[in-house]
Amino acid sequence: MKSTFGGFPAPMPKFFRDLRRHNDRDWFEAHREVYEECVKAPMLALTAAVSAEVTRFAPEYASEPRKAIFRIYRDTRFSNDKTPYKTHTGALLRHANLAKNESASFYFAVSDENIEVAGGNYRPGPEELKLVRAHIAANAARFEKLVNAKARVAQCGPLQGAELSRPPRGYCTDTPGVEWIRRKQWYCYRELDAGLALSGEIVETVVAYFRKIQPLVEFLNEPLIAQAKTNLPLTTGWF
């Protein structure tokens, strides 16, 4: 079924261009109505449309739009950049049974400059790093095949992520998959033309990217899902 989302309204790019030049509370509040109508509302609609399509191949990642979309407000506590607002709008579709930030997920963002699409594990915590690295070591050939699949690389880009200069503790240079075990992140990322956001074709394009990256996302989450299942609370009582 074709999505009814027709694209962002024409004022969206100008809003973000102006926000980049006037990134302060007074300007934002004076233009809040434009934000609500031309950015927030259509982003909710786009996220709903994308999430509905994701149910066809990765139903555990379908998300309620208001929970999936990031706030426009920046967290400036630990940043030298104290501008209060983001100059893009983004959404994260994560596995329903896993933590938001530490697990692999699907991401997309829209601005006047580009459309960003990504998939993978961007901010794993220490425990998640251990689990994913062990999973790669135990399934090195399978992971290598996923990483180097020509069709996926062509559409989604190469696997990216910061890495250690040496293998982490417990691994050596000849450990199967050590090239990937050294990573501290595992994700793919691509920038698309900003004009696509004004068209309903953005839904099909984002979903096609997610469909292609889905096997890699699922692989990265397999050990986290297994761990989550072992940590389920015991149940008691009469059933």
Buried (B, 14 or more C-beta within 10 A) or exposed (E): EEBEBBBBBEBBBEBBBBBBEBBEEEBBEEBEEBBEBBBBEBBBBBBBBBBBBBEEEBEBBBBEBEEBBBEBEBEEEEEEEEBBBBBBBBBBBBBEEBBEBBBBBBBBBBBBBBBBBBBBBBEBEEEBBBBBBBBBBEBBEBBBEBBEBEEBBEBBBEBBBEBEEEBBEEBEEEBBBBBBBBBBBBBBBBEBEBEBBBBBBBBBBBBBBBBBBBBBBBBBBBBBBEBBEEEEEEEEEEE
